[in-house]
Amino acid sequence: MGAVLLGAAGALAAAPAPDAAQAQRSKPSGAEPLVGVVVARHTLDLTAQQDGRLQVLKVNLGDRVTSGQVLAQLELEPLQLEAAARQAQFQAAQAEVSRTELLLLQSQQRLKREQRIQAFTAAEAVETAETEVALAKVNVELAQARRAEAKAVLDAASRNLELARIRAPFAGRVTELYQVPGVTVGRATPVVRLVSEELKLRFAVPEHVAPKVRLGTPVRVHLPALGLTLDGEVDSLAPEVDVSSRHQKAEARLRLDSSLRDRLATGLLADVELGPPPVSRQTP
């Protein structure tokens, strides 16, 4: 399964729920707020891992999906026929191994009989039996090699069959359907966009403020479009200040309950106010 990391985008969800009053506080005051945007933790455009005709889309726009769920699949019939043929070849190779092993056992038993009665038979009889055993061993090894080859080909056919199914690499929601059933897609053709349900806030910190920001620094986030103010903390921080914008990139984890999660959409703009950095405890 191939996948390309892209920026987040979304549409505004349902209206505010009456029981979300704990998050509806007034817009924070004080220092000039920073500007941020709500994004998904992961955003991926999922592509087919082989060329083929798109047979079916199993999801709709906005659907929630689980990790490993099949979202779309290519036409399976040619691949299924190929896998069935390879399975038959492997079974034939397995039967040939059994046949050669049985012939080896028979030749070994014949050699033992000839060795027991060699005093009463010609010397050539034992030599012939020994040659038959050696040839039988070679035939077994050859059959085993052919079986291994057939198994490798079968595994490749089974893998191609699995690759025809486009699965979700993580739990999330479908935000874009790029193709329709019936079109031919390639390895680089995006089919479905998937965003994770886990949201974060991405914002930029001016260089004169950056020294005060560290992992764990609390943030207060006001979302004008929803009239909500949320709390969070910085959980990732770029190690450098951008030379062109003179800002340092940062991301914060938002504290959300399930009712608020359904109301937020990626792409929402936010005003961000930084709190005091956490006090580090030093061991005496």
C-alpha positions as CSV (number, residue, x, y, z in Angstrom):
1,M,0.0,0.0,0.0
2,G,1.7,3.5,-1.1
3,A,0.8,6.7,0.7
4,V,1.7,10.4,0.5
5,L,1.5,12.8,3.5
6,L,-0.5,15.9,2.7
7,G,-1.9,19.0,4.4
8,A,-5.1,18.9,6.3
9,A,-8.4,20.4,5.1
10,G,-12.0,20.0,6.2
11,A,-15.5,21.3,6.6
12,L,-17.2,22.6,9.7
13,A,-19.1,20.0,11.6
14,A,-22.4,20.1,13.5
15,A,-23.7,23.0,15.6
16,P,-22.5,23.4,19.3
17,A,-24.0,20.9,21.7
18,P,-25.7,22.3,24.8
19,D,-23.6,20.1,27.2
20,A,-20.2,21.5,25.9
21,A,-20.3,24.5,28.2
22,Q,-17.1,23.4,29.9
23,A,-15.2,24.3,26.7
24,Q,-17.1,27.5,25.9
25,R,-15.1,30.1,27.7
26,S,-14.4,33.7,26.7
27,K,-11.6,34.5,24.3
28,P,-8.3,34.8,26.2
29,S,-7.0,38.3,26.8
30,G,-3.4,39.6,27.3
31,A,-0.6,39.4,24.8
32,E,-1.2,39.4,21.1
33,P,-2.4,35.9,20.2
34,L,-0.6,33.8,17.7
35,V,-2.3,32.3,14.6
36,G,-2.8,28.6,14.3
37,V,-4.8,26.0,12.4
38,V,-6.5,22.8,13.4
39,V,-5.0,19.8,11.5
40,A,-5.2,16.0,11.7
41,R,-2.4,14.1,13.3
42,H,-2.1,12.0,10.0
43,T,-3.4,12.8,6.5
44,L,-2.8,10.3,3.7
45,D,-3.8,10.0,0.1
46,L,-4.1,6.2,-0.4
47,T,-3.1,4.8,-3.8
48,A,-3.3,1.4,-5.4
49,Q,-0.2,-0.7,-5.1
50,Q,-0.5,-2.1,-8.6
51,D,-2.1,-1.2,-11.9
52,G,-5.7,-2.3,-12.6
53,R,-9.3,-1.3,-13.0
54,L,-11.0,0.0,-9.9
55,Q,-13.8,-2.4,-9.2
56,V,-15.5,-0.9,-6.1
57,L,-15.3,1.8,-3.5
58,K,-16.5,0.5,-0.2
59,V,-16.7,3.8,1.7
60,N,-18.5,7.2,1.3
61,L,-17.4,10.7,2.0
62,G,-17.2,11.3,5.7
63,D,-17.3,7.6,6.7
64,R,-15.4,6.5,9.8
65,V,-13.1,3.6,9.2
66,T,-10.9,1.3,11.3
67,S,-7.3,0.4,10.8
68,G,-7.0,-2.4,8.3
69,Q,-10.5,-1.9,6.8
70,V,-10.8,-2.3,3.0
71,L,-11.7,1.0,1.5
72,A,-11.5,0.1,-2.2
73,Q,-10.4,-2.8,-4.4
74,L,-9.3,-3.3,-7.9
75,E,-10.8,-6.0,-10.2
76,L,-10.1,-9.3,-8.6
77,E,-11.2,-11.9,-11.1
78,P,-7.9,-12.1,-13.1
79,L,-5.9,-12.1,-10.0
80,Q,-8.1,-14.8,-8.4
81,L,-7.7,-17.0,-11.5
82,E,-3.9,-16.5,-11.4
83,A,-3.8,-17.5,-7.8
84,A,-6.0,-20.6,-8.4
85,A,-3.7,-21.7,-11.2
86,R,-0.6,-21.2,-9.0
87,Q,-2.3,-23.1,-6.2
88,A,-2.9,-26.0,-8.6
89,Q,0.8,-25.9,-9.7
90,F,2.0,-26.0,-6.1
91,Q,-0.3,-29.0,-5.3
92,A,1.1,-30.8,-8.3
93,A,4.7,-30.1,-7.1
94,Q,3.8,-31.3,-3.7
95,A,2.4,-34.5,-5.1
96,E,5.6,-35.0,-7.1
97,V,7.7,-34.7,-3.9
98,S,5.5,-37.4,-2.3
99,R,5.9,-39.7,-5.4
100,T,9.7,-39.3,-5.4
101,E,10.0,-39.9,-1.7
102,L,8.0,-43.1,-2.1
103,L,10.3,-44.3,-4.9
104,L,13.3,-43.5,-2.7
105,L,11.8,-45.6,0.1
106,Q,11.2,-48.5,-2.3
107,S,14.8,-48.3,-3.7
108,Q,16.2,-48.3,-0.2
109,Q,14.2,-51.4,0.7
110,R,15.4,-53.1,-2.4
111,L,19.0,-52.3,-1.6
112,K,18.6,-53.8,1.9
113,R,17.2,-57.0,0.4
114,E,20.1,-57.3,-2.1
115,Q,22.6,-56.7,0.7
116,R,21.1,-59.5,2.8
117,I,21.3,-62.0,-0.1
118,Q,24.5,-60.7,-1.8
119,A,26.3,-63.9,-1.0
120,F,23.9,-65.8,-3.2
121,T,23.5,-63.3,-6.0
122,A,25.7,-61.5,-8.5
123,A,27.7,-58.5,-7.3
124,E,26.1,-56.3,-10.0
125,A,22.7,-56.6,-8.2
126,V,23.9,-54.7,-5.2
127,E,25.6,-52.1,-7.3
128,T,22.4,-51.6,-9.3
129,A,20.3,-51.2,-6.2
130,E,22.8,-48.6,-4.8
131,T,22.6,-46.6,-8.1
132,E,18.8,-46.7,-7.9
133,V,18.9,-45.2,-4.3
134,A,21.3,-42.5,-5.4
135,L,19.1,-41.5,-8.4
136,A,16.0,-41.6,-6.2
137,K,17.6,-39.2,-3.8
138,V,18.5,-36.8,-6.6
139,N,14.9,-37.0,-7.9
140,V,13.6,-36.1,-4.4
141,E,15.9,-33.1,-4.2
142,L,14.8,-32.0,-7.7
143,A,11.1,-32.3,-6.8
144,Q,11.6,-30.4,-3.5
145,A,13.3,-27.6,-5.5
146,R,10.4,-27.4,-7.9
147,R,8.0,-27.4,-5.0
148,A,9.8,-24.4,-3.4
149,E,9.7,-22.6,-6.8
150,A,5.9,-23.3,-7.1
151,K,5.4,-22.0,-3.5
152,A,7.2,-18.8,-4.2
153,V,5.1,-18.2,-7.3
154,L,1.9,-19.0,-5.4
155,D,3.0,-16.5,-2.6
156,A,3.5,-13.8,-5.2
157,A,0.1,-14.4,-6.7
158,S,-1.5,-14.3,-3.3
159,R,0.3,-11.1,-2.5
160,N,-0.8,-9.5,-5.7
161,L,-4.4,-10.5,-4.8
162,E,-4.0,-8.8,-1.4
163,L,-2.4,-5.7,-2.9
164,A,-5.5,-5.2,-5.1
165,R,-7.3,-4.2,-1.9
166,I,-6.7,-0.7,-0.5
167,R,-6.8,-0.8,3.3
168,A,-6.8,2.0,5.9
169,P,-3.4,2.1,7.6
170,F,-5.0,3.8,10.6
171,A,-8.4,4.6,12.0
172,G,-9.9,7.9,10.7
173,R,-12.4,9.5,8.4
174,V,-12.7,9.6,4.6
175,T,-12.4,13.2,3.4
176,E,-12.0,12.7,-0.4
177,L,-12.9,10.2,-3.0
178,Y,-10.7,10.9,-6.1
179,Q,-11.9,8.1,-8.4
180,V,-15.0,6.2,-9.4
181,P,-15.5,2.5,-10.1
182,G,-14.5,1.5,-13.6
183,V,-11.5,3.7,-14.1
184,T,-8.0,2.4,-14.6
185,V,-5.6,3.4,-11.8
186,G,-1.9,3.1,-11.4
187,R,0.5,2.8,-8.5
188,A,0.7,6.6,-8.1
189,T,-3.0,7.3,-8.6
190,P,-4.7,8.6,-5.4
191,V,-8.0,6.9,-4.7
192,V,-9.1,7.9,-1.2
193,R,-7.9,10.5,1.3
194,L,-8.0,9.5,4.9
195,V,-7.4,11.7,7.9
196,S,-6.9,10.5,11.5
197,E,-9.5,11.4,14.1
198,E,-6.8,12.7,16.4
199,L,-6.5,16.4,16.0
200,K,-3.7,18.8,16.8
201,L,-3.0,22.5,16.5
202,R,-0.2,23.7,14.3
203,F,1.1,27.3,14.8
204,A,4.3,29.4,14.3
205,V,6.1,31.1,17.1
206,P,8.0,34.4,16.5
207,E,11.7,34.1,17.2
208,H,11.6,36.6,20.1
209,V,9.0,34.4,21.8
210,A,10.5,31.0,20.8
211,P,13.0,30.8,23.7
212,K,10.0,30.7,26.1
213,V,8.4,27.8,24.4
214,R,9.2,24.2,25.2
215,L,7.6,20.8,25.3
216,G,4.7,20.8,27.7
217,T,4.1,24.6,27.5
218,P,0.3,25.1,28.0
219,V,-1.7,26.9,25.3
220,R,-5.2,28.4,25.2
221,V,-6.8,28.1,21.8
222,H,-9.8,30.2,20.7
223,L,-11.8,29.1,17.7
224,P,-13.7,32.2,16.4
225,A,-15.8,30.1,14.0
226,L,-17.2,28.0,16.8
227,G,-16.9,30.5,19.7
228,L,-15.0,27.9,21.7
229,T,-11.8,28.1,23.8
230,L,-9.8,25.0,24.4
231,D,-6.8,24.0,26.4
232,G,-3.8,22.0,25.3
233,E,0.0,21.7,25.5
234,V,2.9,21.9,23.1
235,D,4.0,18.3,22.2
236,S,6.3,18.9,19.3
237,L,8.7,21.8,18.4
238,A,10.9,22.3,15.4
239,P,14.6,22.6,16.4
240,E,15.2,25.6,14.3
241,V,13.8,29.1,13.4
242,D,12.8,29.4,9.8
243,V,15.3,31.7,8.1
244,S,12.7,33.4,5.9
245,S,9.8,33.9,8.2
246,R,11.8,34.1,11.4
247,H,9.3,31.8,13.1
248,Q,9.6,28.4,14.8
249,K,7.1,25.7,13.9
250,A,5.2,24.1,16.8
251,E,2.3,21.7,17.4
252,A,0.0,21.3,20.4
253,R,-2.1,18.5,21.5
254,L,-5.7,19.6,22.2
255,R,-7.8,18.3,25.2
256,L,-11.1,17.2,23.6
257,D,-14.0,15.1,24.7
258,S,-16.0,13.1,22.3
259,S,-18.8,15.7,21.9
260,L,-16.2,18.4,21.0
261,R,-14.4,16.1,18.6
262,D,-17.4,15.8,16.4
263,R,-17.7,19.5,16.1
264,L,-14.2,20.3,15.1
265,A,-13.0,20.2,11.5
266,T,-9.5,20.3,10.1
267,G,-8.6,23.7,8.6
268,L,-10.3,25.8,11.3
269,L,-8.3,29.0,12.2
270,A,-7.4,29.6,15.8
271,D,-6.0,32.3,18.0
272,V,-3.3,30.9,20.3
273,E,-2.2,32.2,23.6
274,L,0.9,30.7,25.3
275,G,0.9,30.0,29.0
276,P,4.0,29.9,31.3
277,P,6.4,27.0,30.4
278,P,6.4,24.1,32.8
279,V,8.8,24.3,35.7
280,S,11.5,21.6,35.5
281,R,12.3,19.8,38.7
282,Q,15.9,19.4,39.5
283,T,17.2,16.5,41.6
284,P,19.3,17.8,44.5
